[in-house]
Amino acid sequence: MPHQIVIVGVGKIARDQHLPAITANPDFDLAATASRNAQVGGVPAYNDLASLLEAQEHVTCVSLCTPPQARYGDARLALEAGRHVMLEKPPGATLSEVQDLVDLAASKGLTLYATWHSRHAAAVAEAKAWLADKAIHKLDIQWKEDVRYWHPGQGWIWQPGGLGVFDPGINALSVLTEIYPRALHLSQAELRFPENRDTPVAADLTFHDAGGAQVTAAFDWLHVGPPCWDIHIETDAGTAVLSEGGAVFAIDGNPPEAGTEMAGEYPSLYARFADLIAAGQSEADLSPMRHVADAFTLGRRSVVAPFEW
């Protein structure tokens, strides 16, 4: 029988990605939604998760698509009620609250899945395999987009816990920590905060690699023109670019070879969620979030012009 799953937070990401992925996956049936101001036709709708869980006792899984600042309370409520939980990225507002969820899920024998959708982009696995035996000289991330286009009117991203430019930037960090063959730690960060906002609009990061490679990242949320989601790599065996958010991998300037087309990032996430539940396992890699936390701890802060929508 399919898992009876509910979505909490019926916003843009839920409508664009989660709902189509659930519909296409035979392991899940959408049983209901919980949202303060939105509904999905054809399923029961509730204003909050507590009301939903009380009314829908047959629900087995909860997918949380709310902003990270509000996610912990609902995640803990779902786990306490015996439901498996899937978390949008970033998995929470702080490392400690997500670790608490990891511990709670383990104590109850439930699945907690902290997702990183960009790790499931079509060319990430290929890039990881190519890098595995290379001597890396340099890796540079350029992750730049226009917040007004990609996050119109989403005020929570400018509030404490919303991460600002690290909301998209953590996607790059999730790819970096997936493909890089050894551990990195942050050594320097420059964060630029609009004078009227609590989270940064741009950031430049420098990492320390024990293997001696130069590893840097530049995030910008006021980028003009098409988005730039690229990772440039120089090795002893040539250069490569992982572009389009991890969708395309090219070596030494050559066009990528045609390969098997993947189902997509979010369908892959739900397939993984089903596999984890079946295996009685959890998955919550917090390494991308640790780099962000280190940036806020270590970073030099500067104030820039106010941001207005």
Contacts in CASP RR format, 6 or more apart in sequence:
PFRMAT RR
TARGET T0000
AUTHOR 0000-0000-0000
METHOD contacts of the structure
MODEL  1
MPHQIVIVGVGKIARDQHLPAITANPDFDLAATASRNAQVGGVPAYNDLA
SLLEAQEHVTCVSLCTPPQARYGDARLALEAGRHVMLEKPPGATLSEVQD
LVDLAASKGLTLYATWHSRHAAAVAEAKAWLADKAIHKLDIQWKEDVRYW
HPGQGWIWQPGGLGVFDPGINALSVLTEIYPRALHLSQAELRFPENRDTP
VAADLTFHDAGGAQVTAAFDWLHVGPPCWDIHIETDAGTAVLSEGGAVFA
IDGNPPEAGTEMAGEYPSLYARFADLIAAGQSEADLSPMRHVADAFTLGR
RSVVAPFEW
2 26 0 8 1.000
2 27 0 8 1.000
2 28 0 8 1.000
2 29 0 8 1.000
3 27 0 8 1.000
3 28 0 8 1.000
3 29 0 8 1.000
3 60 0 8 1.000
3 61 0 8 1.000
3 84 0 8 1.000
3 274 0 8 1.000
3 277 0 8 1.000
4 28 0 8 1.000
4 29 0 8 1.000
4 31 0 8 1.000
4 56 0 8 1.000
4 58 0 8 1.000
4 59 0 8 1.000
4 60 0 8 1.000
4 61 0 8 1.000
5 22 0 8 1.000
5 28 0 8 1.000
5 29 0 8 1.000
5 30 0 8 1.000
5 31 0 8 1.000
5 59 0 8 1.000
5 60 0 8 1.000
5 61 0 8 1.000
5 62 0 8 1.000
5 63 0 8 1.000
6 30 0 8 1.000
6 31 0 8 1.000
6 32 0 8 1.000
6 33 0 8 1.000
6 34 0 8 1.000
6 49 0 8 1.000
6 52 0 8 1.000
6 56 0 8 1.000
6 59 0 8 1.000
6 61 0 8 1.000
6 62 0 8 1.000
6 63 0 8 1.000
7 14 0 8 1.000
7 18 0 8 1.000
7 19 0 8 1.000
7 22 0 8 1.000
7 30 0 8 1.000
7 33 0 8 1.000
7 34 0 8 1.000
7 40 0 8 1.000
7 63 0 8 1.000
7 65 0 8 1.000
8 33 0 8 1.000
8 34 0 8 1.000
8 35 0 8 1.000
8 49 0 8 1.000
8 52 0 8 1.000
8 62 0 8 1.000
8 63 0 8 1.000
8 64 0 8 1.000
8 65 0 8 1.000
8 66 0 8 1.000
8 74 0 8 1.000
9 33 0 8 1.000
9 34 0 8 1.000
9 35 0 8 1.000
9 38 0 8 1.000
9 64 0 8 1.000
9 65 0 8 1.000
9 66 0 8 1.000
10 33 0 8 1.000
10 35 0 8 1.000
10 38 0 8 1.000
10 39 0 8 1.000
10 40 0 8 1.000
10 65 0 8 1.000
11 35 0 8 1.000
11 38 0 8 1.000
11 65 0 8 1.000
13 65 0 8 1.000
13 88 0 8 1.000
14 65 0 8 1.000
17 117 0 8 1.000
17 265 0 8 1.000
17 266 0 8 1.000
18 63 0 8 1.000
18 65 0 8 1.000
18 266 0 8 1.000
19 30 0 8 1.000
19 40 0 8 1.000
20 266 0 8 1.000
21 266 0 8 1.000
21 267 0 8 1.000
21 269 0 8 1.000
21 270 0 8 1.000
22 28 0 8 1.000
22 30 0 8 1.000
22 63 0 8 1.000
22 270 0 8 1.000
23 30 0 8 1.000
24 267 0 8 1.000
25 267 0 8 1.000
25 270 0 8 1.000
25 271 0 8 1.000
25 274 0 8 1.000
27 270 0 8 1.000
27 271 0 8 1.000
27 274 0 8 1.000
28 61 0 8 1.000
28 270 0 8 1.000
28 274 0 8 1.000
30 40 0 8 1.000
30 43 0 8 1.000
31 43 0 8 1.000
31 44 0 8 1.000
31 56 0 8 1.000
31 58 0 8 1.000
31 59 0 8 1.000
32 43 0 8 1.000
32 44 0 8 1.000
32 45 0 8 1.000
32 46 0 8 1.000
32 52 0 8 1.000
32 55 0 8 1.000
32 56 0 8 1.000
32 59 0 8 1.000
33 39 0 8 1.000
33 40 0 8 1.000
33 43 0 8 1.000
33 44 0 8 1.000
33 45 0 8 1.000
33 46 0 8 1.000
33 52 0 8 1.000
34 45 0 8 1.000
34 46 0 8 1.000
34 47 0 8 1.000
34 48 0 8 1.000
34 49 0 8 1.000
34 51 0 8 1.000
34 52 0 8 1.000
35 45 0 8 1.000
35 47 0 8 1.000
36 47 0 8 1.000
36 48 0 8 1.000
39 45 0 8 1.000
44 52 0 8 1.000
44 55 0 8 1.000
44 56 0 8 1.000
46 52 0 8 1.000
46 55 0 8 1.000
49 62 0 8 1.000
49 74 0 8 1.000
49 77 0 8 1.000
49 78 0 8 1.000
50 77 0 8 1.000
52 59 0 8 1.000
53 59 0 8 1.000
53 77 0 8 1.000
53 78 0 8 1.000
53 81 0 8 1.000
53 83 0 8 1.000
59 83 0 8 1.000
60 83 0 8 1.000
60 84 0 8 1.000
61 83 0 8 1.000
61 84 0 8 1.000
61 85 0 8 1.000
61 86 0 8 1.000
61 273 0 8 1.000
61 277 0 8 1.000
62 74 0 8 1.000
62 75 0 8 1.000
62 78 0 8 1.000
62 83 0 8 1.000
62 84 0 8 1.000
62 85 0 8 1.000
62 86 0 8 1.000
63 85 0 8 1.000
63 86 0 8 1.000
63 88 0 8 1.000
64 71 0 8 1.000
64 74 0 8 1.000
64 75 0 8 1.000
64 78 0 8 1.000
64 85 0 8 1.000
64 86 0 8 1.000
64 87 0 8 1.000
64 88 0 8 1.000
65 88 0 8 1.000
66 74 0 8 1.000
66 88 0 8 1.000
67 156 0 8 1.000
67 157 0 8 1.000
67 162 0 8 1.000
68 88 0 8 1.000
68 90 0 8 1.000
68 91 0 8 1.000
68 92 0 8 1.000
68 93 0 8 1.000
68 161 0 8 1.000
68 162 0 8 1.000
68 163 0 8 1.000
69 92 0 8 1.000
69 93 0 8 1.000
69 156 0 8 1.000
69 159 0 8 1.000
69 160 0 8 1.000
69 161 0 8 1.000
69 162 0 8 1.000
71 87 0 8 1.000
71 88 0 8 1.000
71 91 0 8 1.000
71 92 0 8 1.000
71 93 0 8 1.000
72 92 0 8 1.000
72 93 0 8 1.000
72 97 0 8 1.000
72 98 0 8 1.000
72 100 0 8 1.000
72 101 0 8 1.000
75 85 0 8 1.000
75 87 0 8 1.000
75 101 0 8 1.000
75 112 0 8 1.000
76 100 0 8 1.000
76 101 0 8 1.000
76 104 0 8 1.000
78 85 0 8 1.000
79 85 0 8 1.000
79 101 0 8 1.000
79 104 0 8 1.000
79 105 0 8 1.000
79 108 0 8 1.000
79 110 0 8 1.000
79 112 0 8 1.000
80 104 0 8 1.000
80 108 0 8 1.000
82 108 0 8 1.000
82 110 0 8 1.000
83 110 0 8 1.000
84 110 0 8 1.000
84 111 0 8 1.000
84 112 0 8 1.000
84 113 0 8 1.000
84 273 0 8 1.000
84 277 0 8 1.000
85 101 0 8 1.000
85 105 0 8 1.000
85 110 0 8 1.000
85 111 0 8 1.000
85 112 0 8 1.000
85 113 0 8 1.000
86 113 0 8 1.000
86 115 0 8 1.000
86 269 0 8 1.000
86 270 0 8 1.000
86 273 0 8 1.000
87 98 0 8 1.000
87 101 0 8 1.000
87 112 0 8 1.000
87 113 0 8 1.000
87 114 0 8 1.000
87 115 0 8 1.000
87 284 0 8 1.000
88 115 0 8 1.000
89 114 0 8 1.000
89 115 0 8 1.000
89 116 0 8 1.000
89 117 0 8 1.000
89 170 0 8 1.000
89 171 0 8 1.000
89 174 0 8 1.000
89 288 0 8 1.000
90 163 0 8 1.000
90 166 0 8 1.000
90 167 0 8 1.000
90 170 0 8 1.000
90 288 0 8 1.000
90 289 0 8 1.000
90 292 0 8 1.000
91 98 0 8 1.000
91 101 0 8 1.000
91 114 0 8 1.000
91 115 0 8 1.000
91 284 0 8 1.000
91 286 0 8 1.000
91 289 0 8 1.000
92 98 0 8 1.000
92 289 0 8 1.000
93 160 0 8 1.000
93 161 0 8 1.000
93 162 0 8 1.000
94 161 0 8 1.000
94 293 0 8 1.000
95 286 0 8 1.000
95 289 0 8 1.000
95 290 0 8 1.000
95 293 0 8 1.000
98 114 0 8 1.000
98 284 0 8 1.000
98 286 0 8 1.000
98 289 0 8 1.000
99 286 0 8 1.000
101 112 0 8 1.000
101 284 0 8 1.000
102 112 0 8 1.000
102 282 0 8 1.000
102 284 0 8 1.000
104 112 0 8 1.000
105 111 0 8 1.000
105 112 0 8 1.000
105 282 0 8 1.000
106 282 0 8 1.000
109 280 0 8 1.000
110 282 0 8 1.000
111 273 0 8 1.000
111 276 0 8 1.000
111 277 0 8 1.000
111 280 0 8 1.000
111 281 0 8 1.000
111 282 0 8 1.000
112 282 0 8 1.000
112 283 0 8 1.000
112 284 0 8 1.000
113 269 0 8 1.000
113 272 0 8 1.000
113 273 0 8 1.000
113 276 0 8 1.000
113 282 0 8 1.000
113 283 0 8 1.000
113 284 0 8 1.000
114 283 0 8 1.000
114 284 0 8 1.000
114 285 0 8 1.000
114 286 0 8 1.000
115 269 0 8 1.000
115 272 0 8 1.000
115 273 0 8 1.000
116 171 0 8 1.000
116 174 0 8 1.000
116 178 0 8 1.000
116 285 0 8 1.000
116 288 0 8 1.000
117 171 0 8 1.000
117 265 0 8 1.000
117 266 0 8 1.000
117 269 0 8 1.000
118 124 0 8 1.000
118 171 0 8 1.000
118 172 0 8 1.000
118 174 0 8 1.000
118 175 0 8 1.000
118 245 0 8 1.000
118 246 0 8 1.000
118 265 0 8 1.000
119 174 0 8 1.000
119 175 0 8 1.000
119 178 0 8 1.000
120 262 0 8 1.000
120 264 0 8 1.000
120 265 0 8 1.000
120 266 0 8 1.000
120 268 0 8 1.000
120 269 0 8 1.000
120 272 0 8 1.000
121 175 0 8 1.000
121 244 0 8 1.000
121 245 0 8 1.000
121 246 0 8 1.000
121 247 0 8 1.000
121 264 0 8 1.000
121 265 0 8 1.000
122 246 0 8 1.000
122 247 0 8 1.000
122 248 0 8 1.000
122 261 0 8 1.000
122 262 0 8 1.000
122 264 0 8 1.000
123 242 0 8 1.000
123 246 0 8 1.000
123 247 0 8 1.000
123 248 0 8 1.000
123 249 0 8 1.000
123 256 0 8 1.000
124 175 0 8 1.000
124 178 0 8 1.000
124 179 0 8 1.000
124 242 0 8 1.000
124 246 0 8 1.000
126 249 0 8 1.000
127 179 0 8 1.000
127 231 0 8 1.000
127 233 0 8 1.000
127 240 0 8 1.000
127 242 0 8 1.000
127 246 0 8 1.000
127 249 0 8 1.000
128 178 0 8 1.000
128 179 0 8 1.000
130 240 0 8 1.000
130 249 0 8 1.000
130 251 0 8 1.000
131 179 0 8 1.000
131 180 0 8 1.000
131 181 0 8 1.000
131 233 0 8 1.000
131 235 0 8 1.000
132 181 0 8 1.000
134 181 0 8 1.000
134 235 0 8 1.000
134 236 0 8 1.000
134 237 0 8 1.000
135 235 0 8 1.000
135 236 0 8 1.000
135 237 0 8 1.000
136 180 0 8 1.000
136 181 0 8 1.000
136 209 0 8 1.000
136 211 0 8 1.000
136 213 0 8 1.000
136 233 0 8 1.000
136 234 0 8 1.000
136 235 0 8 1.000
137 213 0 8 1.000
137 214 0 8 1.000
137 234 0 8 1.000
137 235 0 8 1.000
137 236 0 8 1.000
138 213 0 8 1.000
138 214 0 8 1.000
138 215 0 8 1.000
138 232 0 8 1.000
138 233 0 8 1.000
138 234 0 8 1.000
139 176 0 8 1.000
139 180 0 8 1.000
139 213 0 8 1.000
139 214 0 8 1.000
139 215 0 8 1.000
139 216 0 8 1.000
139 231 0 8 1.000
139 232 0 8 1.000
139 233 0 8 1.000
139 234 0 8 1.000
140 214 0 8 1.000
140 215 0 8 1.000
140 216 0 8 1.000
140 217 0 8 1.000
140 218 0 8 1.000
140 231 0 8 1.000
140 232 0 8 1.000
141 172 0 8 1.000
141 176 0 8 1.000
141 216 0 8 1.000
141 217 0 8 1.000
141 218 0 8 1.000
141 219 0 8 1.000
141 230 0 8 1.000
141 231 0 8 1.000
141 232 0 8 1.000
142 218 0 8 1.000
142 228 0 8 1.000
142 229 0 8 1.000
142 230 0 8 1.000
142 231 0 8 1.000
142 232 0 8 1.000
143 168 0 8 1.000
143 169 0 8 1.000
143 171 0 8 1.000
143 172 0 8 1.000
143 217 0 8 1.000
143 218 0 8 1.000
143 219 0 8 1.000
143 220 0 8 1.000
143 228 0 8 1.000
143 229 0 8 1.000
143 230 0 8 1.000
144 218 0 8 1.000
144 219 0 8 1.000
144 220 0 8 1.000
144 221 0 8 1.000
144 223 0 8 1.000
144 227 0 8 1.000
144 228 0 8 1.000
144 229 0 8 1.000
145 168 0 8 1.000
145 220 0 8 1.000
145 221 0 8 1.000
145 223 0 8 1.000
145 227 0 8 1.000
145 228 0 8 1.000
145 229 0 8 1.000
146 221 0 8 1.000
146 222 0 8 1.000
146 223 0 8 1.000
146 224 0 8 1.000
146 225 0 8 1.000
146 227 0 8 1.000
147 157 0 8 1.000
147 165 0 8 1.000
147 201 0 8 1.000
147 221 0 8 1.000
147 222 0 8 1.000
147 307 0 8 1.000
148 309 0 8 1.000
150 168 0 8 1.000
150 227 0 8 1.000
151 157 0 8 1.000
151 167 0 8 1.000
152 309 0 8 1.000
153 309 0 8 1.000
156 162 0 8 1.000
157 163 0 8 1.000
157 164 0 8 1.000
157 167 0 8 1.000
157 199 0 8 1.000
158 164 0 8 1.000
158 194 0 8 1.000
158 197 0 8 1.000
158 198 0 8 1.000
158 199 0 8 1.000
158 307 0 8 1.000
159 198 0 8 1.000
159 199 0 8 1.000
160 198 0 8 1.000
160 199 0 8 1.000
161 199 0 8 1.000
162 199 0 8 1.000
163 170 0 8 1.000
163 199 0 8 1.000
163 292 0 8 1.000
164 197 0 8 1.000
164 199 0 8 1.000
164 200 0 8 1.000
164 201 0 8 1.000
164 221 0 8 1.000
165 199 0 8 1.000
165 200 0 8 1.000
165 201 0 8 1.000
165 202 0 8 1.000
165 203 0 8 1.000
165 219 0 8 1.000
165 220 0 8 1.000
165 221 0 8 1.000
166 199 0 8 1.000
166 200 0 8 1.000
166 203 0 8 1.000
166 219 0 8 1.000
166 292 0 8 1.000
166 295 0 8 1.000
168 219 0 8 1.000
168 221 0 8 1.000
169 217 0 8 1.000
169 219 0 8 1.000
170 288 0 8 1.000
170 289 0 8 1.000
170 292 0 8 1.000
171 229 0 8 1.000
171 245 0 8 1.000
172 217 0 8 1.000
172 219 0 8 1.000
172 229 0 8 1.000
172 231 0 8 1.000
172 245 0 8 1.000
173 217 0 8 1.000
173 287 0 8 1.000
173 288 0 8 1.000
173 291 0 8 1.000
173 292 0 8 1.000
174 288 0 8 1.000
175 231 0 8 1.000
175 242 0 8 1.000
175 245 0 8 1.000
175 246 0 8 1.000
176 184 0 8 1.000
176 215 0 8 1.000
176 217 0 8 1.000
176 231 0 8 1.000
176 288 0 8 1.000
177 184 0 8 1.000
177 285 0 8 1.000
177 287 0 8 1.000
177 288 0 8 1.000
177 291 0 8 1.000
179 231 0 8 1.000
179 242 0 8 1.000
180 215 0 8 1.000
182 209 0 8 1.000
182 210 0 8 1.000
182 211 0 8 1.000
183 210 0 8 1.000
184 207 0 8 1.000
184 208 0 8 1.000
184 209 0 8 1.000
184 215 0 8 1.000
184 291 0 8 1.000
185 207 0 8 1.000
185 208 0 8 1.000
185 294 0 8 1.000
186 205 0 8 1.000
186 206 0 8 1.000
186 207 0 8 1.000
186 208 0 8 1.000
186 291 0 8 1.000
186 294 0 8 1.000
186 295 0 8 1.000
186 298 0 8 1.000
187 206 0 8 1.000
187 207 0 8 1.000
187 208 0 8 1.000
187 298 0 8 1.000
188 205 0 8 1.000
188 206 0 8 1.000
188 298 0 8 1.000
188 299 0 8 1.000
189 203 0 8 1.000
189 204 0 8 1.000
189 205 0 8 1.000
189 206 0 8 1.000
189 294 0 8 1.000
189 295 0 8 1.000
189 298 0 8 1.000
189 299 0 8 1.000
189 300 0 8 1.000
190 203 0 8 1.000
190 204 0 8 1.000
190 205 0 8 1.000
190 299 0 8 1.000
190 300 0 8 1.000
190 302 0 8 1.000
191 200 0 8 1.000
191 202 0 8 1.000
191 203 0 8 1.000
191 295 0 8 1.000
191 296 0 8 1.000
191 299 0 8 1.000
191 300 0 8 1.000
191 301 0 8 1.000
191 302 0 8 1.000
192 200 0 8 1.000
192 201 0 8 1.000
192 202 0 8 1.000
192 203 0 8 1.000
192 301 0 8 1.000
192 302 0 8 1.000
192 303 0 8 1.000
192 304 0 8 1.000
193 199 0 8 1.000
193 200 0 8 1.000
193 201 0 8 1.000
193 301 0 8 1.000
193 302 0 8 1.000
193 303 0 8 1.000
193 304 0 8 1.000
194 201 0 8 1.000
194 303 0 8 1.000
194 304 0 8 1.000
194 305 0 8 1.000
194 306 0 8 1.000
194 307 0 8 1.000
195 303 0 8 1.000
195 304 0 8 1.000
195 305 0 8 1.000
195 306 0 8 1.000
196 306 0 8 1.000
196 307 0 8 1.000
197 306 0 8 1.000
197 307 0 8 1.000
200 301 0 8 1.000
201 220 0 8 1.000
201 221 0 8 1.000
201 222 0 8 1.000
201 304 0 8 1.000
201 307 0 8 1.000
202 218 0 8 1.000
202 219 0 8 1.000
202 220 0 8 1.000
202 221 0 8 1.000
202 222 0 8 1.000
202 304 0 8 1.000
203 217 0 8 1.000
203 218 0 8 1.000
203 219 0 8 1.000
203 295 0 8 1.000
204 216 0 8 1.000
204 217 0 8 1.000
204 218 0 8 1.000
204 219 0 8 1.000
205 216 0 8 1.000
205 217 0 8 1.000
205 218 0 8 1.000
205 219 0 8 1.000
205 291 0 8 1.000
205 295 0 8 1.000
206 215 0 8 1.000
206 216 0 8 1.000
207 215 0 8 1.000
207 216 0 8 1.000
207 217 0 8 1.000
207 291 0 8 1.000
208 215 0 8 1.000
209 215 0 8 1.000
222 307 0 8 1.000
229 243 0 8 1.000
229 244 0 8 1.000
229 245 0 8 1.000
229 246 0 8 1.000
230 241 0 8 1.000
230 242 0 8 1.000
230 243 0 8 1.000
230 244 0 8 1.000
230 245 0 8 1.000
231 241 0 8 1.000
231 242 0 8 1.000
231 243 0 8 1.000
231 246 0 8 1.000
232 239 0 8 1.000
232 240 0 8 1.000
232 241 0 8 1.000
233 239 0 8 1.000
233 240 0 8 1.000
233 241 0 8 1.000
233 242 0 8 1.000
238 251 0 8 1.000
238 252 0 8 1.000
239 251 0 8 1.000
239 252 0 8 1.000
239 253 0 8 1.000
240 249 0 8 1.000
240 250 0 8 1.000
240 251 0 8 1.000
240 252 0 8 1.000
241 248 0 8 1.000
241 249 0 8 1.000
241 250 0 8 1.000
241 253 0 8 1.000
242 248 0 8 1.000
242 249 0 8 1.000
243 249 0 8 1.000
243 250 0 8 1.000
248 256 0 8 1.000
249 256 0 8 1.000
250 256 0 8 1.000
262 268 0 8 1.000
263 271 0 8 1.000
272 283 0 8 1.000
276 282 0 8 1.000
276 283 0 8 1.000
END
